[in-house]
Amino acid sequence: VSAIFEGVELPRALHVCGDVGGIFSKLVELPVDILDHEFAAHPELLDVVSDTNFTQKIGYGCVRSDVNIAESVHEISERIKKGIACAGHGRLMLDPDCGLRHLSPEVARAKLENMVKARETVMSNEG
């Protein structure tokens, strides 16, 4: 990973699919600025994150990429609130768990639209 990012001045992100609970303590040692994981499919990762000392921001997968049904704004909002409670407000970067190309275009769009609405809902209630 160090060789890949050598000389890169932009924020360096690493996405790892699946349940990374067993290796998260190793991932935080890598020279990256953002650790991006599937928190919607693996909510137990929040426990690992809260028990680990690290400096990176979190790419917080808050919509599932493996289910061809769009989650509700409420469901996504609840996930976002749990992420904020665990990692802090300024450390989360919201995104889908992984790529949405396996989903129908309509469902993929609905997931993204609901994710944006959920973010707006949470932010308006936080502020």
TILUM-723085 format. One record per residue (C-alpha): x, y, z; residue number from 1. Coordinates in Angstrom, 2 decimals, always signed. Each point is the difference from the previous one (the first is absolute). Layout:
N
((X; Y; Z); NUM)
...
! end
This chain:
127
((+0.00; +0.00; +0.00); 1)
((+2.85; +2.39; +0.77); 2)
((+1.43; -0.45; -3.50); 3)
((-3.37; +0.70; -1.62); 4)
((-0.40; +3.31; +1.80); 5)
((+3.63; +1.12; -0.23); 6)
((+0.08; +3.64; -1.08); 7)
((-3.78; +0.42; +0.18); 8)
((-0.88; +3.36; +1.53); 9)
((-3.79; -0.46; -0.10); 10)
((-1.94; -1.77; +2.75); 11)
((+0.76; -3.71; -0.22); 12)
((-2.97; -2.35; +0.40); 13)
((-0.16; -3.75; +0.39); 14)
((-3.23; -1.94; -0.53); 15)
((-0.13; -3.55; +1.31); 16)
((-3.15; -2.05; -0.58); 17)
((-1.52; -2.40; +2.48); 18)
((+0.32; -0.42; +3.74); 19)
((+3.31; +1.63; +0.89); 20)
((-0.48; -0.29; +3.74); 21)
((+2.84; -2.49; +0.34); 22)
((+2.50; +2.14; -1.89); 23)
((-1.10; +3.56; +0.83); 24)
((+2.83; +0.44; +2.49); 25)
((+2.45; -0.72; -2.85); 26)
((-1.80; +2.24; -2.51); 27)
((+0.36; +3.04; +2.28); 28)
((+3.79; -0.44; -0.21); 29)
((+0.01; +0.53; -3.78); 30)
((+1.05; +3.37; -1.46); 31)
((-3.50; +1.07; -1.04); 32)
((-2.22; +2.91; +0.96); 33)
((-3.37; -1.71; -0.48); 34)
((-1.05; -3.55; +0.88); 35)
((-3.15; -0.93; -1.95); 36)
((-2.07; -2.99; +1.09); 37)
((-3.40; -1.72; -0.20); 38)
((-1.71; +1.16; +3.19); 39)
((-3.57; -0.54; -1.26); 40)
((+0.60; -3.69; -0.69); 41)
((+2.30; -0.38; +3.03); 42)
((-1.28; +2.29; +2.79); 43)
((+2.09; -1.93; +2.53); 44)
((+3.01; +1.87; -1.42); 45)
((-1.13; +3.00; +2.02); 46)
((+1.01; -1.85; +3.17); 47)
((+3.46; -0.66; -1.42); 48)
((+0.37; +3.63; -1.08); 49)
((-1.02; +1.31; +3.42); 50)
((+2.54; -2.30; +1.69); 51)
((+2.90; +1.01; -2.29); 52)
((+2.24; +3.06; +0.20); 53)
((+0.63; +1.43; -3.48); 54)
((+0.28; +3.33; -1.84); 55)
((-1.58; -0.68; -3.40); 56)
((-3.40; +1.14; -1.16); 57)
((-2.58; -2.69; -0.66); 58)
((-1.66; -0.61; -3.34); 59)
((-3.25; -1.07; +1.59); 60)
((-2.00; -2.37; -2.15); 61)
((-3.55; +0.81; +1.07); 62)
((-1.99; -1.64; -2.81); 63)
((+0.37; -3.63; -0.98); 64)
((+1.39; -0.82; -3.40); 65)
((-1.11; -3.63; +0.02); 66)
((-3.77; +0.48; +0.36); 67)
((-2.08; +1.13; -2.97); 68)
((-2.48; +1.91; +2.18); 69)
((+0.50; +3.62; +1.05); 70)
((+0.17; +0.53; +3.73); 71)
((-2.30; +2.64; +1.46); 72)
((+1.26; +3.44; +0.95); 73)
((-0.79; -0.88; +3.62); 74)
((+2.06; -3.21; -0.09); 75)
((+2.99; +1.77; -1.53); 76)
((-0.36; +2.90; +2.46); 77)
((+0.19; -2.44; +2.90); 78)
((+3.18; -1.52; -1.43); 79)
((+1.53; +3.45; -0.39); 80)
((-0.85; +0.91; +3.61); 81)
((+1.68; -3.18; +1.23); 82)
((+3.08; +0.80; -2.05); 83)
((+0.20; +3.52; +1.39); 84)
((-0.42; -1.30; +3.55); 85)
((+2.85; -2.44; -0.58); 86)
((+2.54; +1.92; -2.07); 87)
((-0.95; +3.63; +0.44); 88)
((-1.62; +2.56; -2.26); 89)
((+2.99; +1.19; -1.99); 90)
((+1.52; -3.42; -0.68); 91)
((-2.75; -1.54; -2.14); 92)
((-0.17; +0.18; -3.77); 93)
((-3.30; -1.52; -1.07); 94)
((-0.12; -2.40; -2.93); 95)
((-1.55; -3.30; -1.06); 96)
((+1.55; -3.19; +1.36); 97)
((+1.53; -0.77; -3.39); 98)
((-0.78; +0.50; -3.68); 99)
((-3.63; -0.02; -1.09); 100)
((+0.51; -1.30; -3.54); 101)
((-1.62; -3.35; +0.82); 102)
((-3.26; +1.72; +0.92); 103)
((-2.68; +1.26; -2.33); 104)
((+0.61; +3.63; -0.98); 105)
((-3.29; +1.02; +1.65); 106)
((+0.93; -1.60; +3.32); 107)
((+3.55; +1.37; -0.11); 108)
((-1.33; +3.51; -0.57); 109)
((-2.60; -0.37; +2.76); 110)
((+2.69; -1.17; +2.44); 111)
((+2.17; +3.03; -0.78); 112)
((-2.94; +2.41; +0.19); 113)
((-1.09; -1.46; +3.35); 114)
((+3.57; +0.17; +1.29); 115)
((+0.12; +3.73; -0.79); 116)
((-3.41; +0.57; +1.61); 117)
((+1.07; -1.96; +3.08); 118)
((+3.15; +2.09; +0.31); 119)
((-2.06; +3.19; -0.27); 120)
((-2.44; -1.31; +2.63); 121)
((+2.76; -0.89; +2.45); 122)
((+1.89; +3.25; -0.56); 123)
((-3.13; +2.14; +0.46); 124)
((-0.73; -1.76; +3.30); 125)
((+3.64; +0.23; +1.16); 126)
((+0.43; +3.69; -0.75); 127)
! end
